[in-house]
């Protein structure tokens, strides 16, 4: 454990905020659990330590980093292969451990270890996502996935047919249609991060943590 902060507020359960292995977690705990933790640290509510996890409030919001990789995509009726995907930030909000909301952003960092609280967030250079990071799922659904299942959420997103919705101002080289950029990049090794467009809704990872992630 790198850091633990306990916060007391009148009329509310105390909260324990822990940083462990780069993962930020915040949990409300009972007085009994807190007293037990003071005697034995292991009695604290468990902290999820998952390689891709960036932050969690321990209940209904989890934020993940996904390193750059390549995927096959379907754009209208055109299959394109091995398209480079930049680093991603995936924010999942859940209820009863089922996903109810997804925010997707890109980052210029290649590794989770390189992320900083000040890291800039960029729009997804793909159709069907808006500046806020929200996804237009169309006929797809992610409500069957758990709040930790970022892999299935991304498979659902990238496995869908990308149409002409929300295609503007997501690529500097192709501001009118981000699909043209994706077709150009077929088979390339890396997404050119200097082409990414900054998000106007969440400018940095810290803003996402404050407003859209950890509460």
C-alpha positions in Angstrom: 0.0 0.0 0.0 1.4 3.4 -1.0 -1.1 5.7 0.7 -4.3 5.6 2.8 -6.5 8.6 3.7 -9.5 8.3 6.0 -12.2 11.0 5.8 -14.9 11.6 8.4 -18.0 13.6 7.5 -20.9 14.2 10.1 -23.8 11.9 9.4 -22.0 9.8 6.9 -19.9 6.6 6.9 -16.2 7.3 6.9 -14.4 6.8 3.6 -11.1 5.1 3.2 -9.1 6.1 0.1 -6.2 3.9 -0.8 -3.5 4.0 -3.5 -2.1 0.5 -4.1 0.0 -0.6 -7.1 -1.0 2.5 -8.9 -4.8 1.9 -8.4 -6.9 4.5 -6.7 -9.8 3.2 -4.7 -12.3 4.9 -2.4 -14.7 3.0 -0.3 -17.3 3.9 2.4 -16.7 1.6 5.4 -18.5 0.9 8.7 -17.1 2.1 12.0 -16.6 -1.6 13.0 -14.6 -2.3 9.8 -12.5 0.9 10.3 -11.7 -0.1 13.8 -10.7 -3.5 12.7 -8.5 -2.0 9.9 -6.6 0.0 12.5 -5.6 -3.3 14.2 -5.2 -5.4 11.0 -4.8 -3.7 7.6 -6.0 -6.8 5.9 -9.5 -6.2 7.2 -10.0 -3.2 5.0 -12.5 -3.8 2.2 -10.6 -5.5 -0.7 -9.1 -3.4 -3.4 -9.3 -4.6 -6.9 -5.9 -4.8 -8.4 -6.3 -5.5 -12.1 -3.6 -4.7 -14.6 -5.7 -2.3 -16.7 -7.5 -0.7 -13.8 -6.7 3.0 -13.3 -9.3 4.0 -10.7 -12.3 2.7 -8.9 -14.7 3.9 -6.2 -15.2 0.2 -5.3 -18.9 0.3 -6.0 -20.2 1.4 -9.4 -17.5 3.2 -11.3 -14.3 1.8 -12.8 -11.8 3.4 -15.2 -9.4 1.3 -17.3 -6.4 2.0 -19.6 -6.1 -0.2 -22.7 -2.7 0.0 -24.5 -2.4 0.6 -28.2 -3.2 -2.4 -30.3 -4.7 -3.3 -33.7 -8.2 -4.5 -34.7 -10.2 -5.4 -37.7 -13.1 -3.0 -38.4 -16.3 -2.9 -40.5 -17.0 0.5 -42.0 -20.3 0.5 -43.7 -19.9 -2.6 -46.0 -16.0 -2.4 -46.1 -13.9 -4.7 -43.9 -10.5 -3.2 -43.1 -7.9 -5.2 -41.3 -5.3 -4.6 -38.7 -6.2 -0.9 -38.0 -4.0 0.6 -35.2 -5.9 1.7 -32.1 -4.3 4.4 -29.9 -4.3 4.0 -26.1 -7.8 4.1 -24.7 -9.5 5.2 -21.5 -12.6 3.2 -20.7 -14.9 4.4 -18.0 -17.7 2.0 -16.9 -20.6 2.9 -14.6 -22.6 0.0 -13.3 -25.8 -0.7 -11.3 -26.2 -4.1 -9.7 -22.9 -4.9 -11.3 -24.2 -4.5 -14.8 -22.9 -1.7 -17.1 -25.3 1.2 -17.5 -23.0 3.8 -19.0 -19.8 3.9 -21.0 -17.4 6.7 -21.7 -14.5 6.2 -24.2 -11.5 8.4 -24.8 -8.1 8.1 -26.4 -4.7 9.1 -24.9 -1.2 9.5 -26.3 0.4 7.3 -23.6 1.4 3.7 -24.6 1.6 2.3 -21.1 -0.5 2.6 -17.9 2.7 3.4 -16.1 3.1 6.5 -18.3 -0.3 8.0 -17.4 -0.4 11.0 -15.2 -3.2 12.8 -13.4 -2.7 15.6 -15.9 -2.7 13.3 -19.0 -4.9 14.8 -21.8 -8.0 13.0 -23.0 -8.8 13.0 -26.7 -11.9 12.2 -28.7 -12.3 8.7 -30.1 -11.3 8.9 -33.8 -14.1 6.4 -34.7 -17.8 6.9 -35.6 -20.6 6.6 -33.1 -18.9 8.4 -30.2 -19.4 12.1 -29.3 -17.2 14.7 -27.6 -18.3 13.7 -24.1 -17.1 10.1 -24.7 -20.6 8.7 -24.9 -21.3 5.9 -27.3 -24.2 5.6 -29.7 -24.7 1.9 -29.5 -27.4 1.5 -32.2 -28.7 -2.1 -32.1 -25.9 -3.2 -29.8 -26.1 -3.3 -26.0 -23.6 -3.6 -23.1 -26.1 -4.0 -20.3 -25.2 -7.7 -20.0 -21.6 -7.0 -19.0 -20.2 -6.5 -15.6 -18.7 -3.2 -14.4 -15.2 -4.8 -14.7 -15.6 -6.3 -18.1 -14.0 -3.7 -20.3 -12.8 -6.3 -22.8 -16.4 -7.3 -23.8 -17.5 -3.7 -23.9 -14.7 -2.9 -26.4 -15.4 -6.1 -28.4 -19.0 -4.9 -28.7 -17.9 -1.4 -29.8 -15.3 -2.4 -32.3 -17.3 -5.3 -33.6 -20.2 -3.1 -34.6 -20.7 -1.6 -38.1 -19.3 1.9 -38.2 -21.7 4.1 -40.2 -21.8 7.9 -40.9 -22.9 9.0 -37.5 -20.7 11.3 -35.4 -17.8 11.2 -37.9 -16.8 14.9 -37.9 -14.0 16.7 -36.0 -12.4 13.5 -34.7 -9.4 13.5 -37.0 -7.2 16.5 -37.8 -6.3 15.1 -41.2 -9.9 14.2 -42.1 -12.1 16.6 -40.0 -15.2 15.8 -42.1 -15.0 12.0 -41.9 -12.8 10.1 -39.4 -13.6 6.9 -41.4 -11.2 8.1 -44.1 -8.4 8.2 -41.6 -9.1 4.6 -40.4 -9.1 3.3 -44.0 -5.7 5.1 -44.6 -4.2 3.3 -41.6 -5.1 -0.2 -42.6 -2.2 -2.4 -41.9 -0.1 0.4 -40.3 1.7 -0.2 -37.0 0.7 2.8 -35.0 -2.1 5.4 -34.8 -0.5 8.9 -35.4 -1.4 10.5 -32.0 -0.7 13.9 -33.4 -3.9 13.4 -35.4 -6.0 13.1 -32.3 -8.5 15.9 -31.4 -8.7 17.0 -27.8 -11.9 16.4 -25.9 -13.7 19.5 -25.0 -15.8 17.7 -22.3 -13.1 16.1 -20.2 -9.7 17.8 -20.9 -7.7 15.6 -18.6 -7.7 12.3 -16.7 -8.0 14.3 -13.4 -11.2 16.0 -14.7 -12.7 12.6 -15.6 -11.8 11.3 -12.2 -13.5 14.3 -10.5 -16.6 14.6 -12.7 -17.1 11.3 -14.5 -15.2 8.7 -12.5 -14.4 8.7 -8.8 -17.0 10.6 -6.8 
